[in-house]
Amino acid sequence: MDKFEFLSTKIITKDQLATLLHLLKFKGKKIVFSNGCFDILHRGHIEYLAKASSLGDCMIIGLNTDASVKRLKGHNRPVQDEVSRAMVMASLRFVDYVVLFDEDTPYDLIQFIKPDILVKGSDYKEDDIVGADIVKKNGGKVVTIDLVDGYSTTSIIERSKK
């Protein structure tokens, strides 16, 4: 299998994820989950995701679909389509799997995965993190990671308009 084909195997459907989860949990692997739009990948994303991935054995990213991003961020977003964003995320060596979700929040996906660790940026309070209740109820933990100042997709887009 060439490297491009390998990348494609990291982008999975919810059905494929179900089979994978059974195997990971059987092997006792610690599953880390985070989510986002990841519209323009930047240094802040890289640092955040690398640190998050270090918390467990398997890093799963929930990626908002184009329709979901549009509802959350406005009609001019996403900048990149969901296939492109998924491919970029899958190319990161510390991301094991990428699964798209169409809802405005990843709540249902978190309920489906039941990760051991749910990670978000420190701009969120634990009580405000979608799915924190699910993870804690199942004996997992919620971790926030400090963001890199000055790096956000919105700020990058705003700077490019000047």
Buried (B, 14 or more C-beta within 10 A) or exposed (E): EEEEEEBBEBBBEEEEBEEBBEEBEEEEBBBBBBBBBBBBBBEBBBBBBBBBBEBBBBBBBBBBBBEBBBBEBEEEBBBBEBEEBBBBBBBBEEBBBBBBBEBEBBBBBBEBBBBBBBBBBEEEEEEEBBBBBBBEEEEBBBBBBEBBEEBBBEEBBEEEEE
